[in-house]
Amino acid sequence: MDTLFDPLFLTPFINGLLLAVVLALLGPYSRLRGEWLASLGVTQAAGAGLLLGAFIGGSATVGALAAAAFAAVAKTLLGRSGNDGYAVMLLVGWSTALLLAANTARGEDLSHALLEGQLYFTGTQQFWSILTLLVLVVLTITVLSRRLLLGCLLPDRVVGDRRPSARYDLLFDVLVAIGLALAATVVGVMAAFALVFIPAWVAFRVAGNWRSTLMWSLLLGSAAYTVSFALAIIFDQPYGPVLVAALLVVGSGRAIVRAGA
């Protein structure tokens, strides 16, 4: 237990908590737009970009951000045509990541980082990047929230207003892509997707309005993150899988709520 309060883990804990807040804020909007599979596809593309950056001798993080942004732009240009395109994106990212891992000097280490996360190795540089992202997300959501909600609930009204809806969608998609790319390099691909998907999934069941949906998502995402961080340190386990397991426990609460309804 003494290890849990070691100052060495303070910065990684804060970095991960800020990321959990970012993804928990973006998750409900992604779910409302019916794009939960897109989040997984973009995250897998970020993983492939990370390995591509290492393969060509550049920055792995820059490669992840570039690949995720490219995937987000492609998604916006293709429009919402169901989850088929996102499934293809997921498969392309997965196969590309494995092939690059097999042909990169650091491929094995990077592939483990994508699976398990490397939260414990993050420091001040990642803190400022994640904090900047959080500020951008809060400001963007504040400005675009009404527009995003209208686009999903009353699309005919948005079209009638003749507003540049594609521009708003692209801005949101790129923001989600950046958040998922950073999260993929810190907590791992599946943990990043789980932070976007499960808190929002549960919040949609228990919340009574949109504001409470956001609050529930924030609460569940932050709580699952904090508990899993403590458990991973105490039992000396890789963080990413522990976080996914904790979020699955949170998700099981949704089934209990549904059964009791």
C-alpha positions as protocol buffer text, in pm:
chain_id: "A"
residue {
  index: 1
  type: MET
  ca { x: 0 y: 0 z: 0 }
}
residue {
  index: 2
  type: ASP
  ca { x: 292 y: 237 z: 62 }
}
residue {
  index: 3
  type: THR
  ca { x: 375 y: 219 z: -308 }
}
residue {
  index: 4
  type: LEU
  ca { x: 35 y: 364 z: -391 }
}
residue {
  index: 5
  type: PHE
  ca { x: 129 y: 692 z: -222 }
}
residue {
  index: 6
  type: ASP
  ca { x: 479 y: 710 z: -367 }
}
residue {
  index: 7
  type: PRO
  ca { x: 536 y: 1057 z: -526 }
}
residue {
  index: 8
  type: LEU
  ca { x: 680 y: 871 z: -826 }
}
residue {
  index: 9
  type: PHE
  ca { x: 326 y: 772 z: -929 }
}
residue {
  index: 10
  type: LEU
  ca { x: 163 y: 1113 z: -874 }
}
residue {
  index: 11
  type: THR
  ca { x: 228 y: 1256 z: -1222 }
}
residue {
  index: 12
  type: PRO
  ca { x: 124 y: 936 z: -1405 }
}
residue {
  index: 13
  type: PHE
  ca { x: -194 y: 924 z: -1196 }
}
residue {
  index: 14
  type: ILE
  ca { x: -284 y: 1283 z: -1282 }
}
residue {
  index: 15
  type: ASN
  ca { x: -205 y: 1227 z: -1649 }
}
residue {
  index: 16
  type: GLY
  ca { x: -434 y: 927 z: -1667 }
}
residue {
  index: 17
  type: LEU
  ca { x: -710 y: 1099 z: -1470 }
}
residue {
  index: 18
  type: LEU
  ca { x: -710 y: 1396 z: -1707 }
}
residue {
  index: 19
  type: LEU
  ca { x: -730 y: 1157 z: -2002 }
}
residue {
  index: 20
  type: ALA
  ca { x: -1019 y: 973 z: -1839 }
}
residue {
  index: 21
  type: VAL
  ca { x: -1203 y: 1305 z: -1804 }
}
residue {
  index: 22
  type: VAL
  ca { x: -1136 y: 1392 z: -2169 }
}
residue {
  index: 23
  type: LEU
  ca { x: -1266 y: 1061 z: -2302 }
}
residue {
  index: 24
  type: ALA
  ca { x: -1560 y: 1053 z: -2062 }
}
residue {
  index: 25
  type: LEU
  ca { x: -1667 y: 1393 z: -2198 }
}
residue {
  index: 26
  type: LEU
  ca { x: -1633 y: 1286 z: -2561 }
}
residue {
  index: 27
  type: GLY
  ca { x: -1796 y: 946 z: -2513 }
}
residue {
  index: 28
  type: PRO
  ca { x: -2161 y: 1056 z: -2479 }
}
residue {
  index: 29
  type: TYR
  ca { x: -2142 y: 1264 z: -2796 }
}
residue {
  index: 30
  type: SER
  ca { x: -1985 y: 976 z: -2989 }
}
residue {
  index: 31
  type: ARG
  ca { x: -2255 y: 741 z: -2863 }
}
residue {
  index: 32
  type: LEU
  ca { x: -2534 y: 988 z: -2943 }
}
residue {
  index: 33
  type: ARG
  ca { x: -2403 y: 1006 z: -3300 }
}
residue {
  index: 34
  type: GLY
  ca { x: -2401 y: 625 z: -3323 }
}
residue {
  index: 35
  type: GLU
  ca { x: -2024 y: 617 z: -3372 }
}
residue {
  index: 36
  type: TRP
  ca { x: -1899 y: 387 z: -3097 }
}
residue {
  index: 37
  type: LEU
  ca { x: -1731 y: 155 z: -3351 }
}
residue {
  index: 38
  type: ALA
  ca { x: -1568 y: 458 z: -3512 }
}
residue {
  index: 39
  type: SER
  ca { x: -1393 y: 524 z: -3181 }
}
residue {
  index: 40
  type: LEU
  ca { x: -1241 y: 177 z: -3187 }
}
residue {
  index: 41
  type: GLY
  ca { x: -1144 y: 214 z: -3552 }
}
residue {
  index: 42
  type: VAL
  ca { x: -973 y: 549 z: -3492 }
}
residue {
  index: 43
  type: THR
  ca { x: -795 y: 411 z: -3186 }
}
residue {
  index: 44
  type: GLN
  ca { x: -664 y: 114 z: -3382 }
}
residue {
  index: 45
  type: ALA
  ca { x: -551 y: 350 z: -3658 }
}
residue {
  index: 46
  type: ALA
  ca { x: -362 y: 550 z: -3395 }
}
residue {
  index: 47
  type: GLY
  ca { x: -190 y: 230 z: -3284 }
}
residue {
  index: 48
  type: ALA
  ca { x: -84 y: 157 z: -3640 }
}
residue {
  index: 49
  type: GLY
  ca { x: 41 y: 514 z: -3674 }
}
residue {
  index: 50
  type: LEU
  ca { x: 247 y: 478 z: -3358 }
}
residue {
  index: 51
  type: LEU
  ca { x: 424 y: 175 z: -3500 }
}
residue {
  index: 52
  type: LEU
  ca { x: 462 y: 343 z: -3840 }
}
residue {
  index: 53
  type: GLY
  ca { x: 632 y: 640 z: -3676 }
}
residue {
  index: 54
  type: ALA
  ca { x: 879 y: 406 z: -3509 }
}
residue {
  index: 55
  type: PHE
  ca { x: 926 y: 208 z: -3833 }
}
residue {
  index: 56
  type: ILE
  ca { x: 1036 y: 513 z: -4034 }
}
residue {
  index: 57
  type: GLY
  ca { x: 1255 y: 638 z: -3751 }
}
residue {
  index: 58
  type: GLY
  ca { x: 1036 y: 926 z: -3643 }
}
residue {
  index: 59
  type: SER
  ca { x: 831 y: 1004 z: -3333 }
}
residue {
  index: 60
  type: ALA
  ca { x: 588 y: 729 z: -3237 }
}
residue {
  index: 61
  type: THR
  ca { x: 349 y: 975 z: -3072 }
}
residue {
  index: 62
  type: VAL
  ca { x: 345 y: 1204 z: -3377 }
}
residue {
  index: 63
  type: GLY
  ca { x: 276 y: 900 z: -3595 }
}
residue {
  index: 64
  type: ALA
  ca { x: -19 y: 803 z: -3374 }
}
residue {
  index: 65
  type: LEU
  ca { x: -164 y: 1155 z: -3382 }
}
residue {
  index: 66
  type: ALA
  ca { x: -123 y: 1185 z: -3759 }
}
residue {
  index: 67
  type: ALA
  ca { x: -283 y: 846 z: -3829 }
}
residue {
  index: 68
  type: ALA
  ca { x: -577 y: 918 z: -3598 }
}
residue {
  index: 69
  type: ALA
  ca { x: -633 y: 1261 z: -3753 }
}
residue {
  index: 70
  type: PHE
  ca { x: -621 y: 1109 z: -4103 }
}
residue {
  index: 71
  type: ALA
  ca { x: -876 y: 846 z: -3999 }
}
residue {
  index: 72
  type: ALA
  ca { x: -1103 y: 1116 z: -3854 }
}
residue {
  index: 73
  type: VAL
  ca { x: -1087 y: 1322 z: -4174 }
}
residue {
  index: 74
  type: ALA
  ca { x: -1157 y: 1014 z: -4385 }
}
residue {
  index: 75
  type: LYS
  ca { x: -1455 y: 929 z: -4162 }
}
residue {
  index: 76
  type: THR
  ca { x: -1600 y: 1277 z: -4203 }
}
residue {
  index: 77
  type: LEU
  ca { x: -1554 y: 1279 z: -4580 }
}
residue {
  index: 78
  type: LEU
  ca { x: -1714 y: 936 z: -4615 }
}
residue {
  index: 79
  type: GLY
  ca { x: -2013 y: 1048 z: -4408 }
}
residue {
  index: 80
  type: ARG
  ca { x: -2228 y: 836 z: -4181 }
}
residue {
  index: 81
  type: SER
  ca { x: -2298 y: 519 z: -4374 }
}
residue {
  index: 82
  type: GLY
  ca { x: -2327 y: 275 z: -4085 }
}
residue {
  index: 83
  type: ASN
  ca { x: -2050 y: 88 z: -3911 }
}
residue {
  index: 84
  type: ASP
  ca { x: -1920 y: -99 z: -4216 }
}
residue {
  index: 85
  type: GLY
  ca { x: -1653 y: 159 z: -4298 }
}
residue {
  index: 86
  type: TYR
  ca { x: -1544 y: 175 z: -3935 }
}
residue {
  index: 87
  type: ALA
  ca { x: -1508 y: -202 z: -3923 }
}
residue {
  index: 88
  type: VAL
  ca { x: -1282 y: -187 z: -4229 }
}
residue {
  index: 89
  type: MET
  ca { x: -1080 y: 90 z: -4062 }
}
residue {
  index: 90
  type: LEU
  ca { x: -1042 y: -128 z: -3754 }
}
residue {
  index: 91
  type: LEU
  ca { x: -922 y: -427 z: -3955 }
}
residue {
  index: 92
  type: VAL
  ca { x: -678 y: -222 z: -4162 }
}
residue {
  index: 93
  type: GLY
  ca { x: -533 y: -65 z: -3848 }
}
residue {
  index: 94
  type: TRP
  ca { x: -502 y: -399 z: -3673 }
}
residue {
  index: 95
  type: SER
  ca { x: -329 y: -578 z: -3960 }
}
residue {
  index: 96
  type: THR
  ca { x: -100 y: -282 z: -4029 }
}
residue {
  index: 97
  type: ALA
  ca { x: 1 y: -259 z: -3663 }
}
residue {
  index: 98
  type: LEU
  ca { x: 90 y: -627 z: -3641 }
}
residue {
  index: 99
  type: LEU
  ca { x: 288 y: -625 z: -3966 }
}
residue {
  index: 100
  type: LEU
  ca { x: 482 y: -317 z: -3861 }
}
residue {
  index: 101
  type: ALA
  ca { x: 548 y: -468 z: -3519 }
}
residue {
  index: 102
  type: ALA
  ca { x: 694 y: -777 z: -3683 }
}
residue {
  index: 103
  type: ASN
  ca { x: 930 y: -566 z: -3896 }
}
residue {
  index: 104
  type: THR
  ca { x: 1038 y: -297 z: -3649 }
}
residue {
  index: 105
  type: ALA
  ca { x: 1332 y: -320 z: -3413 }
}
residue {
  index: 106
  type: ARG
  ca { x: 1121 y: -199 z: -3121 }
}
residue {
  index: 107
  type: GLY
  ca { x: 805 y: -358 z: -3254 }
}
residue {
  index: 108
  type: GLU
  ca { x: 759 y: -602 z: -2967 }
}
residue {
  index: 109
  type: ASP
  ca { x: 799 y: -333 z: -2701 }
}
residue {
  index: 110
  type: LEU
  ca { x: 564 y: -95 z: -2882 }
}
residue {
  index: 111
  type: SER
  ca { x: 303 y: -363 z: -2940 }
}
residue {
  index: 112
  type: HIS
  ca { x: 309 y: -443 z: -2567 }
}
residue {
  index: 113
  type: ALA
  ca { x: 270 y: -71 z: -2495 }
}
residue {
  index: 114
  type: LEU
  ca { x: -38 y: -61 z: -2718 }
}
residue {
  index: 115
  type: LEU
  ca { x: -188 y: -360 z: -2540 }
}
residue {
  index: 116
  type: GLU
  ca { x: -96 y: -280 z: -2181 }
}
residue {
  index: 117
  type: GLY
  ca { x: -39 y: 95 z: -2186 }
}
residue {
  index: 118
  type: GLN
  ca { x: 264 y: 284 z: -2058 }
}
residue {
  index: 119
  type: LEU
  ca { x: 98 y: 511 z: -1806 }
}
residue {
  index: 120
  type: TYR
  ca { x: 368 y: 464 z: -1542 }
}
residue {
  index: 121
  type: PHE
  ca { x: 632 y: 608 z: -1777 }
}
residue {
  index: 122
  type: THR
  ca { x: 450 y: 934 z: -1849 }
}
residue {
  index: 123
  type: GLY
  ca { x: 581 y: 1258 z: -1707 }
}
residue {
  index: 124
  type: THR
  ca { x: 552 y: 1636 z: -1718 }
}
residue {
  index: 125
  type: GLN
  ca { x: 567 y: 1657 z: -2098 }
}
residue {
  index: 126
  type: GLN
  ca { x: 260 y: 1435 z: -2133 }
}
residue {
  index: 127
  type: PHE
  ca { x: 89 y: 1629 z: -1854 }
}
residue {
  index: 128
  type: TRP
  ca { x: 101 y: 1957 z: -2044 }
}
residue {
  index: 129
  type: SER
  ca { x: -13 y: 1789 z: -2366 }
}
residue {
  index: 130
  type: ILE
  ca { x: -309 y: 1623 z: -2196 }
}
residue {
  index: 131
  type: LEU
  ca { x: -400 y: 1940 z: -2003 }
}
residue {
  index: 132
  type: THR
  ca { x: -400 y: 2140 z: -2328 }
}
residue {
  index: 133
  type: LEU
  ca { x: -622 y: 1876 z: -2486 }
}
residue {
  index: 134
  type: LEU
  ca { x: -863 y: 1890 z: -2191 }
}
residue {
  index: 135
  type: VAL
  ca { x: -894 y: 2268 z: -2222 }
}
residue {
  index: 136
  type: LEU
  ca { x: -958 y: 2237 z: -2596 }
}
residue {
  index: 137
  type: VAL
  ca { x: -1222 y: 1968 z: -2538 }
}
residue {
  index: 138
  type: VAL
  ca { x: -1405 y: 2173 z: -2275 }
}
residue {
  index: 139
  type: LEU
  ca { x: -1403 y: 2486 z: -2492 }
}
residue {
  index: 140
  type: THR
  ca { x: -1509 y: 2297 z: -2805 }
}
residue {
  index: 141
  type: ILE
  ca { x: -1786 y: 2107 z: -2629 }
}
residue {
  index: 142
  type: THR
  ca { x: -1912 y: 2433 z: -2477 }
}
residue {
  index: 143
  type: VAL
  ca { x: -1933 y: 2594 z: -2821 }
}
residue {
  index: 144
  type: LEU
  ca { x: -2048 y: 2294 z: -3027 }
}
residue {
  index: 145
  type: SER
  ca { x: -2268 y: 2105 z: -2780 }
}
residue {
  index: 146
  type: ARG
  ca { x: -2595 y: 2255 z: -2899 }
}
residue {
  index: 147
  type: ARG
  ca { x: -2494 y: 2210 z: -3264 }
}
residue {
  index: 148
  type: LEU
  ca { x: -2394 y: 1845 z: -3210 }
}
residue {
  index: 149
  type: LEU
  ca { x: -2716 y: 1768 z: -3026 }
}
residue {
  index: 150
  type: LEU
  ca { x: -2930 y: 1931 z: -3296 }
}
residue {
  index: 151
  type: GLY
  ca { x: -2738 y: 1746 z: -3566 }
}
residue {
  index: 152
  type: CYS
  ca { x: -2836 y: 1414 z: -3407 }
}
residue {
  index: 153
  type: LEU
  ca { x: -3184 y: 1488 z: -3275 }
}
residue {
  index: 154
  type: LEU
  ca { x: -3312 y: 1740 z: -3534 }
}
residue {
  index: 155
  type: PRO
  ca { x: -3099 y: 1698 z: -3847 }
}
residue {
  index: 156
  type: ASP
  ca { x: -3363 y: 1856 z: -4073 }
}
residue {
  index: 157
  type: ARG
  ca { x: -3342 y: 2179 z: -3876 }
}
residue {
  index: 158
  type: VAL
  ca { x: -2964 y: 2190 z: -3911 }
}
residue {
  index: 159
  type: VAL
  ca { x: -2990 y: 2137 z: -4287 }
}
residue {
  index: 160
  type: GLY
  ca { x: -3255 y: 2409 z: -4305 }
}
residue {
  index: 161
  type: ASP
  ca { x: -3027 y: 2654 z: -4126 }
}
residue {
  index: 162
  type: ARG
  ca { x: -2765 y: 2595 z: -4398 }
}
residue {
  index: 163
  type: ARG
  ca { x: -2485 y: 2596 z: -4145 }
}
residue {
  index: 164
  type: PRO
  ca { x: -2148 y: 2442 z: -4228 }
}
residue {
  index: 165
  type: SER
  ca { x: -2231 y: 2118 z: -4051 }
}
residue {
  index: 166
  type: ALA
  ca { x: -1943 y: 1925 z: -4212 }
}
residue {
  index: 167
  type: ARG
  ca { x: -1698 y: 2173 z: -4061 }
}
residue {
  index: 168
  type: TYR
  ca { x: -1839 y: 2119 z: -3712 }
}
residue {
  index: 169
  type: ASP
  ca { x: -1839 y: 1743 z: -3756 }
}
residue {
  index: 170
  type: LEU
  ca { x: -1479 y: 1748 z: -3876 }
}
residue {
  index: 171
  type: LEU
  ca { x: -1369 y: 1960 z: -3580 }
}
residue {
  index: 172
  type: PHE
  ca { x: -1531 y: 1720 z: -3336 }
}
residue {
  index: 173
  type: ASP
  ca { x: -1395 y: 1414 z: -3516 }
}
residue {
  index: 174
  type: VAL
  ca { x: -1039 y: 1548 z: -3513 }
}
residue {
  index: 175
  type: LEU
  ca { x: -1073 y: 1630 z: -3144 }
}
residue {
  index: 176
  type: VAL
  ca { x: -1188 y: 1276 z: -3070 }
}
residue {
  index: 177
  type: ALA
  ca { x: -903 y: 1139 z: -3281 }
}
residue {
  index: 178
  type: ILE
  ca { x: -641 y: 1339 z: -3090 }
}
residue {
  index: 179
  type: GLY
  ca { x: -785 y: 1229 z: -2757 }
}
residue {
  index: 180
  type: LEU
  ca { x: -792 y: 863 z: -2860 }
}
residue {
  index: 181
  type: ALA
  ca { x: -441 y: 879 z: -3008 }
}
residue {
  index: 182
  type: LEU
  ca { x: -296 y: 1021 z: -2687 }
}
residue {
  index: 183
  type: ALA
  ca { x: -491 y: 773 z: -2478 }
}
residue {
  index: 184
  type: ALA
  ca { x: -375 y: 482 z: -2696 }
}
residue {
  index: 185
  type: THR
  ca { x: -12 y: 572 z: -2631 }
}
residue {
  index: 186
  type: VAL
  ca { x: -72 y: 612 z: -2256 }
}
residue {
  index: 187
  type: VAL
  ca { x: -325 y: 348 z: -2144 }
}
residue {
  index: 188
  type: GLY
  ca { x: -339 y: 123 z: -2452 }
}
residue {
  index: 189
  type: VAL
  ca { x: -575 y: 83 z: -2747 }
}
residue {
  index: 190
  type: MET
  ca { x: -853 y: -120 z: -2584 }
}
residue {
  index: 191
  type: ALA
  ca { x: -843 y: 79 z: -2258 }
}
residue {
  index: 192
  type: ALA
  ca { x: -879 y: 403 z: -2454 }
}
residue {
  index: 193
  type: PHE
  ca { x: -1180 y: 265 z: -2640 }
}
residue {
  index: 194
  type: ALA
  ca { x: -1331 y: 134 z: -2316 }
}
residue {
  index: 195
  type: LEU
  ca { x: -1306 y: 480 z: -2157 }
}
residue {
  index: 196
  type: VAL
  ca { x: -1503 y: 628 z: -2447 }
}
residue {
  index: 197
  type: PHE
  ca { x: -1758 y: 349 z: -2473 }
}
residue {
  index: 198
  type: ILE
  ca { x: -1853 y: 206 z: -2132 }
}
residue {
  index: 199
  type: PRO
  ca { x: -1910 y: 518 z: -1913 }
}
residue {
  index: 200
  type: ALA
  ca { x: -2132 y: 669 z: -2182 }
}
residue {
  index: 201
  type: TRP
  ca { x: -2304 y: 334 z: -2237 }
}
residue {
  index: 202
  type: VAL
  ca { x: -2402 y: 316 z: -1869 }
}
residue {
  index: 203
  type: ALA
  ca { x: -2481 y: 687 z: -1842 }
}
residue {
  index: 204
  type: PHE
  ca { x: -2735 y: 663 z: -2124 }
}
residue {
  index: 205
  type: ARG
  ca { x: -2925 y: 409 z: -1915 }
}
residue {
  index: 206
  type: VAL
  ca { x: -2925 y: 580 z: -1576 }
}
residue {
  index: 207
  type: ALA
  ca { x: -2930 y: 953 z: -1661 }
}
residue {
  index: 208
  type: GLY
  ca { x: -3250 y: 1154 z: -1696 }
}
residue {
  index: 209
  type: ASN
  ca { x: -3123 y: 1434 z: -1921 }
}
residue {
  index: 210
  type: TRP
  ca { x: -2819 y: 1534 z: -2123 }
}
residue {
  index: 211
  type: ARG
  ca { x: -2645 y: 1727 z: -1845 }
}
residue {
  index: 212
  type: SER
  ca { x: -2676 y: 1436 z: -1605 }
}
residue {
  index: 213
  type: THR
  ca { x: -2556 y: 1201 z: -1882 }
}
residue {
  index: 214
  type: LEU
  ca { x: -2231 y: 1397 z: -1902 }
}
residue {
  index: 215
  type: MET
  ca { x: -2199 y: 1399 z: -1521 }
}
residue {
  index: 216
  type: TRP
  ca { x: -2261 y: 1025 z: -1494 }
}
residue {
  index: 217
  type: SER
  ca { x: -2008 y: 955 z: -1767 }
}
residue {
  index: 218
  type: LEU
  ca { x: -1746 y: 1171 z: -1592 }
}
residue {
  index: 219
  type: LEU
  ca { x: -1814 y: 1011 z: -1255 }
}
residue {
  index: 220
  type: LEU
  ca { x: -1803 y: 653 z: -1383 }
}
residue {
  index: 221
  type: GLY
  ca { x: -1495 y: 705 z: -1599 }
}
residue {
  index: 222
  type: SER
  ca { x: -1300 y: 881 z: -1324 }
}
residue {
  index: 223
  type: ALA
  ca { x: -1401 y: 630 z: -1057 }
}
residue {
  index: 224
  type: ALA
  ca { x: -1309 y: 328 z: -1272 }
}
residue {
  index: 225
  type: TYR
  ca { x: -977 y: 490 z: -1359 }
}
residue {
  index: 226
  type: THR
  ca { x: -889 y: 564 z: -995 }
}
residue {
  index: 227
  type: VAL
  ca { x: -982 y: 218 z: -866 }
}
residue {
  index: 228
  type: SER
  ca { x: -796 y: 40 z: -1147 }
}
residue {
  index: 229
  type: PHE
  ca { x: -486 y: 255 z: -1092 }
}
residue {
  index: 230
  type: ALA
  ca { x: -475 y: 154 z: -726 }
}
residue {
  index: 231
  type: LEU
  ca { x: -538 y: -214 z: -802 }
}
residue {
  index: 232
  type: ALA
  ca { x: -273 y: -225 z: -1075 }
}
residue {
  index: 233
  type: ILE
  ca { x: -8 y: -84 z: -841 }
}
residue {
  index: 234
  type: ILE
  ca { x: -102 y: -290 z: -535 }
}
residue {
  index: 235
  type: PHE
  ca { x: -109 y: -618 z: -730 }
}
residue {
  index: 236
  type: ASP
  ca { x: 174 y: -524 z: -970 }
}
residue {
  index: 237
  type: GLN
  ca { x: -34 y: -568 z: -1286 }
}
residue {
  index: 238
  type: PRO
  ca { x: -21 y: -397 z: -1629 }
}
residue {
  index: 239
  type: TYR
  ca { x: -251 y: -99 z: -1617 }
}
residue {
  index: 240
  type: GLY
  ca { x: -445 y: -126 z: -1945 }
}
residue {
  index: 241
  type: PRO
  ca { x: -605 y: -468 z: -1882 }
}
residue {
  index: 242
  type: VAL
  ca { x: -690 y: -374 z: -1522 }
}
residue {
  index: 243
  type: LEU
  ca { x: -866 y: -58 z: -1642 }
}
residue {
  index: 244
  type: VAL
  ca { x: -1067 y: -252 z: -1900 }
}
residue {
  index: 245
  type: ALA
  ca { x: -1166 y: -506 z: -1633 }
}
residue {
  index: 246
  type: ALA
  ca { x: -1276 y: -227 z: -1398 }
}
residue {
  index: 247
  type: LEU
  ca { x: -1482 y: -66 z: -1674 }
}
residue {
  index: 248
  type: LEU
  ca { x: -1642 y: -401 z: -1752 }
}
residue {
  index: 249
  type: VAL
  ca { x: -1750 y: -421 z: -1387 }
}
residue {
  index: 250
  type: VAL
  ca { x: -1902 y: -75 z: -1431 }
}
residue {
  index: 251
  type: GLY
  ca { x: -2072 y: -199 z: -1747 }
}
residue {
  index: 252
  type: SER
  ca { x: -2219 y: -494 z: -1561 }
}
residue {
  index: 253
  type: GLY
  ca { x: -2402 y: -242 z: -1343 }
}
residue {
  index: 254
  type: ARG
  ca { x: -2592 y: -137 z: -1655 }
}
residue {
  index: 255
  type: ALA
  ca { x: -2724 y: -490 z: -1692 }
}
residue {
  index: 256
  type: ILE
  ca { x: -2834 y: -488 z: -1327 }
}
residue {
  index: 257
  type: VAL
  ca { x: -3014 y: -156 z: -1375 }
}
residue {
  index: 258
  type: ARG
  ca { x: -3185 y: -288 z: -1687 }
}
residue {
  index: 259
  type: ALA
  ca { x: -3290 y: -608 z: -1509 }
}
residue {
  index: 260
  type: GLY
  ca { x: -3441 y: -408 z: -1224 }
}
residue {
  index: 261
  type: ALA
  ca { x: -3623 y: -165 z: -1454 }
}
